[in-house]
């Protein structure tokens, strides 16, 4: 008999006043009793609508049924059949728009906490020292994966399960892509990512760091050594607004700011490339990356941190949970506000950000109401640091060094929607390198899809 409680069992959290000054994980996770109780809220629907909302098609009712019985190892095995990064997905996936958004329990109450249960199961498994993962029997084919972010790691894991000899090439000195350089420790502890990557290594996946495709080695050269190539290089090239003052000292892209904090630990006193610890910080943008940057700035010691976003709260693209956590921590939201200039002092340092008030007009092509400037509404927010978080695009290096690779005007690689096949035979692509900046789970779905297509392609060559 299902537990007909209308609301999810609460996730224990750090106190906002405490967590806003540390980088420890905000959400503390379910204990065994709470996980079992939450799992009992699942109705085990025959048509499984939650699965239709999952980009990697985890067998959700089945794993939850095992949690309800206390069979946590069996639950993990079910999740691992479909997902290479369950501890990551349980933390950063926008479940409210995907699996939980399809949950029947959400019609007359709150959906089952699928993400929290996935996290619990993965953490339970990862606490065990010995890994049960075994290397599959090799099938004689070699595959190269470019990028060790979510799409690349997923593709690598899926191919390794099928017996491929897989090598992942990563430009940075640490594998993990956006999982290590972009998402802060308080949302996704790096030891979690490291554990997931160790699991892939146990399956036989090799990872080569400090390898820049297009400089260190080209795709043409990879094709000479490998039977297939997957491009999962992400979208790490930041965008700016091209307003006056963006070249002042104290202006960062969110990518640079987060990379220097998360990967380079530039906030430490002995850092050779220190990041500025601003006292009043303005973050321009309203997505998850903007929330991450704002909350990091607060943890570095800022007295005031502003989110400046040109639309209203209803259009804010960040996850509701992240917005709520930011508000609890004291982040100030300046909505229906748009920057027009960053002001500076006589030494070239940021002194403020000049903005105008906006109002929502008619919907644009995407259905969102277009913001329109209110005449005579200009005002100044005093600040010493500005972080631009208005989107990213793929780095053009791979395109410029790969003959015959078709790309879109904005830089994304052209790839088949169903397979990820590019304009070059044997070369596939997925994730942000194709779609532009999106979610971790969508990138994983693309990596898994391309792995299946690569498998079919190479099977036909036997």
C-alpha positions as CSV (number, residue, x, y, z in Angstrom):
1,X,0.0,0.0,0.0
2,X,1.4,3.3,-1.1
3,X,2.0,6.1,1.4
4,X,-0.5,8.8,0.3
5,X,1.3,11.7,2.1
6,X,0.8,14.7,-0.2
7,X,4.2,16.2,0.4
8,X,7.8,15.0,0.0
9,X,9.8,14.1,3.0
10,X,12.0,17.1,3.8
11,X,15.6,17.2,2.7
12,X,17.8,18.2,5.6
13,X,19.8,21.4,4.8
14,X,22.6,23.4,6.4
15,X,21.3,26.6,8.1
16,X,21.4,29.4,5.5
17,X,23.4,31.7,7.8
18,X,26.0,29.0,8.3
19,X,26.2,27.7,4.8
20,X,26.5,31.1,3.1
21,X,30.0,31.3,4.5
22,X,31.3,27.8,3.7
23,X,31.6,25.6,0.7
24,X,30.3,22.4,2.3
25,X,27.3,20.7,0.6
26,X,24.0,22.5,1.3
27,X,21.7,19.5,1.1
28,X,22.7,16.8,3.6
29,X,20.8,13.9,2.1
30,X,18.2,11.4,3.2
31,X,18.9,8.8,5.9
32,X,17.8,5.2,5.3
33,X,14.4,5.5,7.1
34,X,13.5,8.7,5.3
35,X,14.5,7.2,1.9
36,X,12.3,4.1,2.5
37,X,9.4,6.3,3.6
38,X,9.7,8.6,0.5
39,X,10.0,5.5,-1.8
40,X,6.7,4.2,-0.4
41,X,4.9,7.3,-1.8
42,X,5.5,5.9,-5.3
43,X,2.4,4.4,-7.0
44,X,4.4,2.1,-9.3
45,X,2.4,3.3,-12.3
46,X,2.1,0.7,-15.1
47,X,2.6,3.3,-17.8
48,X,5.7,4.8,-16.0
49,X,5.3,8.5,-17.0
50,X,8.3,9.4,-15.0
51,X,10.6,7.4,-17.3
52,X,9.4,9.3,-20.3
53,X,10.7,12.5,-18.7
54,X,14.2,11.0,-18.1
55,X,16.8,11.7,-20.9
56,X,18.7,8.5,-20.0
57,X,15.6,6.4,-19.4
58,X,16.3,5.1,-15.9
59,X,13.8,2.4,-14.8
60,X,12.5,4.7,-12.1
61,X,9.6,2.7,-10.5
62,X,11.7,-0.4,-10.3
63,X,14.6,1.2,-8.5
64,X,12.2,3.0,-6.1
65,X,10.4,-0.3,-5.4
66,X,13.8,-1.7,-4.2
67,X,14.4,1.3,-2.0
68,X,11.0,0.9,-0.4
69,X,12.0,-2.7,0.5
70,X,15.4,-1.6,1.8
71,X,17.3,-3.3,-1.1
72,X,19.6,-0.4,-1.8
73,X,22.2,-2.4,-3.7
74,X,19.6,-3.7,-6.0
75,X,18.2,-0.2,-6.5
76,X,21.7,1.0,-7.5
77,X,22.2,-1.8,-10.0
78,X,18.9,-0.8,-11.7
79,X,20.0,2.9,-11.9
80,X,23.5,1.9,-13.1
81,X,22.1,0.0,-16.1
82,X,21.0,3.4,-17.6
83,X,23.1,6.1,-15.9
84,X,26.9,6.4,-15.6
85,X,26.7,9.3,-13.1
86,X,23.9,8.6,-10.6
87,X,25.4,10.5,-7.7
88,X,25.8,13.6,-10.0
89,X,22.3,13.4,-11.5
90,X,20.7,13.0,-8.1
91,X,22.2,16.4,-7.2
92,X,22.1,18.6,-10.2
93,X,19.4,17.3,-12.6
94,X,16.3,19.6,-13.0
95,X,14.0,16.7,-11.9
96,X,11.1,19.1,-11.4
97,X,11.0,19.6,-15.2
98,X,11.8,16.0,-16.1
99,X,11.0,12.8,-14.3
100,X,9.3,14.5,-11.3
101,X,7.4,16.8,-13.6
102,X,5.7,13.7,-15.1
103,X,5.0,12.0,-11.7
104,X,1.3,11.3,-11.1
105,X,1.6,12.2,-7.4
106,X,2.3,15.7,-8.6
107,X,-1.3,16.2,-9.7
108,X,-2.8,16.4,-6.2
109,X,0.3,17.2,-4.2
110,X,4.1,16.9,-4.6
111,X,5.7,14.4,-6.9
112,X,7.8,11.6,-5.5
113,X,11.3,12.9,-4.7
114,X,13.0,10.9,-7.4
115,X,16.2,12.9,-7.5
116,X,16.7,12.7,-3.7
117,X,16.2,8.9,-3.9
118,X,18.6,8.6,-6.7
119,X,21.2,10.6,-4.7
120,X,20.6,8.5,-1.6
121,X,21.1,5.2,-3.5
122,X,24.2,6.4,-5.3
123,X,25.7,7.8,-2.0
124,X,24.9,4.5,-0.2
125,X,26.7,2.6,-3.0
126,X,29.7,5.0,-3.1
127,X,30.3,4.7,0.6
128,X,31.5,1.2,0.0
129,X,35.3,1.1,-0.5
130,X,35.4,-1.8,-3.0
131,X,33.9,-1.2,-6.4
132,X,31.9,-4.1,-8.0
133,X,32.5,-2.7,-11.5
134,X,34.3,-5.1,-13.8
135,X,36.0,-4.5,-17.1
136,X,34.0,-5.9,-20.0
137,X,35.5,-8.3,-22.5
138,X,37.1,-6.3,-25.3
139,X,35.5,-6.4,-28.7
140,X,38.5,-5.2,-30.7
141,X,37.4,-1.7,-31.5
142,X,38.8,1.6,-30.2
143,X,36.9,4.8,-29.5
144,X,38.1,8.3,-28.7
145,X,36.0,10.7,-26.6
146,X,36.8,14.4,-26.7
147,X,35.9,16.1,-23.4
148,X,35.4,14.6,-19.9
149,X,32.2,16.4,-19.1
150,X,28.8,14.7,-18.6
151,X,28.3,13.8,-22.3
152,X,31.8,12.5,-22.8
153,X,31.9,10.5,-19.6
154,X,28.5,9.0,-20.3
155,X,29.5,8.0,-23.9
156,X,32.7,6.5,-22.6
157,X,30.9,4.5,-19.9
158,X,28.3,3.2,-22.3
159,X,31.0,2.1,-24.8
160,X,33.2,0.5,-22.1
161,X,30.2,-1.6,-21.0
162,X,30.0,-2.9,-24.6
163,X,33.7,-3.9,-24.6
164,X,35.2,-0.9,-26.5
165,X,38.7,0.3,-25.7
166,X,37.9,3.9,-24.8
167,X,40.3,6.9,-24.3
168,X,38.9,10.2,-23.1
169,X,40.9,13.4,-24.0
170,X,40.5,16.3,-21.7
171,X,42.0,19.8,-22.2
172,X,42.2,20.7,-18.5
173,X,44.5,19.1,-15.9
174,X,41.6,17.5,-14.0
175,X,38.8,15.3,-15.6
176,X,35.1,16.1,-15.1
177,X,34.5,19.1,-17.4
178,X,31.7,21.4,-16.1
179,X,31.2,19.0,-13.2
180,X,34.5,20.1,-11.7
181,X,35.1,23.6,-13.0
182,X,31.5,24.9,-13.3
183,X,29.4,23.5,-10.4
184,X,30.5,24.6,-7.0
185,X,31.4,22.3,-4.1
186,X,28.3,23.2,-2.1
187,X,26.1,21.8,-4.9
188,X,28.3,19.0,-6.1
189,X,31.3,17.9,-4.0
190,X,34.3,17.1,-6.2
191,X,34.9,13.8,-4.3
192,X,31.5,12.7,-5.8
193,X,32.7,13.4,-9.3
194,X,36.1,11.7,-8.6
195,X,34.3,8.6,-7.3
196,X,32.1,8.4,-10.5
197,X,35.2,8.8,-12.7
198,X,37.0,6.1,-10.7
199,X,34.1,3.8,-11.6
200,X,34.6,4.5,-15.3
201,X,38.4,3.8,-14.9
202,X,37.6,0.5,-13.3
203,X,35.6,-0.3,-16.4
204,X,38.8,0.2,-18.4
205,X,38.3,3.8,-19.6
206,X,41.6,5.7,-20.0
207,X,41.7,9.5,-19.5
208,X,44.4,11.7,-21.0
209,X,44.4,15.2,-19.5
210,X,46.2,18.4,-20.7
211,X,45.2,17.4,-24.3
212,X,43.7,20.2,-26.4
213,X,42.1,18.8,-29.5
214,X,43.0,21.0,-32.4
215,X,46.4,21.9,-30.8
216,X,47.9,18.8,-29.1
217,X,46.3,16.4,-31.6
218,X,43.6,16.8,-34.4
219,X,40.5,14.9,-35.1
220,X,42.0,13.7,-38.3
221,X,44.9,12.2,-36.4
222,X,42.5,10.6,-33.9
223,X,40.7,9.0,-36.8
224,X,43.9,7.3,-37.9
225,X,44.2,5.6,-34.5
226,X,40.6,5.1,-33.4
227,X,37.6,3.5,-35.1
228,X,35.2,6.2,-34.0
229,X,35.3,9.6,-32.3
230,X,32.8,11.3,-30.1
231,X,33.0,15.1,-29.5
232,X,31.7,16.2,-26.2
233,X,33.7,19.3,-25.7
234,X,30.9,21.4,-24.2
235,X,30.3,25.1,-24.6
236,X,32.9,27.0,-22.6
237,X,33.3,30.2,-24.6
238,X,31.7,33.0,-22.6
239,X,29.4,35.7,-24.0
240,X,29.4,39.4,-23.0
241,X,26.9,42.2,-23.5
242,X,29.3,44.5,-25.3
243,X,28.4,47.4,-23.1
244,X,30.8,50.1,-22.0
245,X,33.1,49.1,-19.1
246,X,33.3,45.3,-19.7
247,X,37.1,45.6,-19.9
248,X,37.4,47.1,-16.4
249,X,39.3,45.4,-13.6
250,X,36.9,43.4,-11.5
251,X,34.7,42.2,-14.5
252,X,34.6,38.4,-14.9
253,X,32.8,35.9,-17.1
254,X,31.0,33.4,-14.9
255,X,33.0,30.7,-16.6
256,X,36.3,32.3,-15.5
257,X,35.1,33.1,-12.0
258,X,33.7,29.6,-11.3
259,X,36.7,27.8,-12.9
260,X,39.2,29.8,-10.8
261,X,37.2,29.1,-7.6
262,X,36.2,25.5,-8.2
263,X,39.2,24.1,-10.1
264,X,42.1,26.5,-9.4
265,X,41.2,27.3,-5.7
266,X,42.1,31.0,-6.5
267,X,40.3,32.2,-3.4
268,X,43.1,30.9,-1.2
269,X,45.5,33.4,0.3
270,X,48.6,31.8,-1.3
271,X,47.1,31.5,-4.8
272,X,49.4,32.7,-7.6
273,X,46.4,33.9,-9.7
274,X,44.0,35.2,-7.0
275,X,40.4,35.9,-7.7
276,X,39.0,39.2,-6.4
277,X,37.1,39.0,-3.2
278,X,34.6,41.8,-3.8
279,X,32.5,43.4,-1.1
280,X,29.6,44.3,-3.4
281,X,29.1,42.0,-6.3
282,X,26.6,42.2,-9.2
283,X,25.9,39.0,-11.3
284,X,24.2,39.6,-14.6
285,X,22.0,36.7,-15.7
286,X,19.3,34.4,-14.3
287,X,20.3,30.8,-15.0
288,X,21.8,28.2,-12.7
289,X,25.3,29.4,-13.5
290,X,24.4,32.9,-12.4
291,X,23.0,31.4,-9.1
292,X,26.3,29.5,-8.6
293,X,28.4,32.6,-9.3
294,X,26.4,34.7,-6.9
295,X,26.4,32.2,-4.1
296,X,30.2,31.7,-4.5
297,X,30.8,35.4,-4.3
298,X,28.8,35.4,-1.0
299,X,31.0,32.6,0.3
300,X,34.1,34.5,-0.6
301,X,33.0,37.3,1.9
302,X,30.9,39.7,-0.1
303,X,28.6,41.9,2.0
304,X,26.0,42.3,-0.8
305,X,25.4,40.2,-3.9
306,X,22.9,41.1,-6.6
307,X,21.3,39.0,-9.3
308,X,20.4,41.4,-12.2
309,X,17.9,39.9,-14.6
310,X,15.9,41.6,-17.3
311,X,12.7,39.5,-16.9
312,X,10.5,38.7,-13.9
313,X,10.7,35.9,-11.4
314,X,8.3,33.8,-13.5
315,X,10.8,33.8,-16.4
316,X,13.9,33.2,-14.3
317,X,15.4,30.1,-16.0
318,X,17.3,28.8,-12.9
319,X,16.0,25.8,-10.9
320,X,13.5,26.8,-8.3
321,X,15.5,25.0,-5.6
322,X,18.6,27.0,-6.5
323,X,16.7,30.3,-6.5
324,X,15.1,29.5,-3.1
325,X,18.5,28.6,-1.6
326,X,20.0,31.8,-3.0
327,X,17.2,33.9,-1.4
328,X,17.6,32.1,1.9
329,X,21.3,33.0,1.9
330,X,20.6,36.7,1.3
331,X,21.2,37.1,-2.4
332,X,19.4,40.3,-3.6
333,X,17.3,39.9,-6.8
334,X,17.0,43.0,-9.0
335,X,14.4,41.7,-11.5
336,X,13.1,43.5,-14.6
337,X,16.5,45.2,-14.6
338,X,19.1,45.4,-17.4
339,X,22.7,46.7,-17.3
340,X,23.7,49.4,-19.8
341,X,27.2,50.3,-18.6
342,X,29.8,49.3,-16.0
343,X,31.3,52.3,-14.4
344,X,34.9,52.6,-13.1
345,X,37.2,54.7,-11.0
346,X,40.4,56.5,-12.0
347,X,42.4,53.3,-11.6
348,X,40.3,51.3,-14.0
349,X,38.5,49.3,-11.3
350,X,34.8,48.6,-11.3
351,X,32.8,51.2,-9.2
352,X,29.3,50.4,-10.2
353,X,26.8,49.1,-12.7
354,X,24.4,51.4,-14.4
355,X,21.0,49.8,-15.1
356,X,17.6,50.6,-16.5
357,X,14.2,49.2,-15.3
358,X,12.3,47.0,-17.7
359,X,8.7,46.0,-18.2
360,X,7.4,42.9,-20.1
361,X,5.9,43.5,-23.5
362,X,4.7,41.1,-26.1
363,X,6.0,37.5,-26.2
364,X,9.0,36.8,-28.4
365,X,9.5,33.9,-30.8
366,X,10.1,31.5,-27.9
367,X,6.9,32.5,-26.2
368,X,8.6,34.5,-23.6
369,X,7.4,38.1,-23.1
370,X,10.0,40.5,-24.4
371,X,11.4,43.0,-21.9
372,X,11.0,46.7,-22.9
373,X,13.0,49.6,-21.3
374,X,11.1,52.0,-19.1
375,X,11.9,55.5,-20.2
376,X,13.9,57.6,-17.7
377,X,14.4,54.7,-15.3
378,X,18.2,54.6,-15.3
379,X,19.9,54.0,-11.9
380,X,23.2,52.9,-10.4
381,X,24.1,50.0,-8.2
382,X,27.4,50.5,-6.5
383,X,29.7,47.5,-6.7
384,X,33.3,46.5,-7.1
385,X,32.9,43.2,-8.9
386,X,30.7,42.3,-11.9
387,X,30.2,38.7,-13.2
388,X,28.6,38.3,-16.6
389,X,26.5,35.1,-16.8
390,X,24.5,35.5,-20.0
391,X,25.4,32.3,-21.8
392,X,28.2,30.4,-23.5
393,X,29.0,29.0,-26.9
394,X,31.3,26.2,-28.2
395,X,35.0,27.0,-28.5
396,X,35.8,27.5,-32.3
397,X,39.1,25.6,-32.1
398,X,37.8,22.2,-33.1
399,X,35.8,23.7,-36.0
400,X,38.8,25.7,-37.2
401,X,41.1,22.7,-37.2
402,X,38.8,20.0,-38.6
403,X,38.2,20.0,-42.3
404,X,34.7,19.0,-43.3
405,X,33.1,19.4,-39.9
406,X,29.8,21.3,-40.4
407,X,28.8,23.8,-37.8
408,X,26.0,26.3,-37.2
409,X,26.4,30.0,-37.4
410,X,26.7,30.4,-33.6
411,X,29.3,27.6,-33.5
412,X,27.4,24.5,-32.5
413,X,28.3,21.3,-34.3
414,X,25.7,20.0,-36.8
415,X,24.8,16.5,-35.7
416,X,22.0,14.1,-36.4
417,X,19.3,14.3,-33.7
418,X,18.9,10.6,-33.4
419,X,22.5,9.4,-33.6
420,X,24.8,12.4,-33.1
421,X,26.5,11.7,-36.4
422,X,28.3,14.7,-37.8
423,X,29.2,15.5,-41.4
424,X,32.3,13.3,-41.0
425,X,32.0,9.5,-41.2
426,X,32.8,7.9,-37.8
427,X,32.7,11.2,-35.9
428,X,29.8,11.8,-33.6
429,X,29.0,14.8,-31.3
430,X,26.6,15.6,-28.4
431,X,25.9,17.7,-25.4
432,X,26.6,21.5,-25.3
433,X,29.0,21.3,-28.2
434,X,25.9,20.6,-30.3
435,X,23.0,22.3,-28.5
436,X,24.8,25.2,-26.7
437,X,24.6,25.4,-22.9
438,X,22.0,23.1,-21.5
439,X,21.6,20.7,-18.5
440,X,23.9,17.9,-17.3
441,X,21.3,15.2,-17.9
442,X,20.5,16.3,-21.5
443,X,24.2,16.1,-22.2
444,X,24.3,12.6,-20.7
445,X,21.4,11.6,-22.8
446,X,23.2,12.7,-25.9
447,X,26.3,10.8,-24.9
448,X,24.4,7.7,-24.3
449,X,22.5,8.0,-27.6
450,X,25.8,8.5,-29.6
451,X,27.3,5.5,-27.8
452,X,24.5,3.3,-29.1
453,X,24.9,4.8,-32.6
454,X,28.7,4.2,-32.6
455,X,28.1,0.6,-31.5
456,X,25.7,0.0,-34.4
457,X,28.1,1.7,-36.8
458,X,31.0,-0.4,-35.9
459,X,29.0,-3.7,-35.6
460,X,28.2,-3.2,-39.3
461,X,32.0,-3.0,-40.1
462,X,32.8,-6.4,-38.7
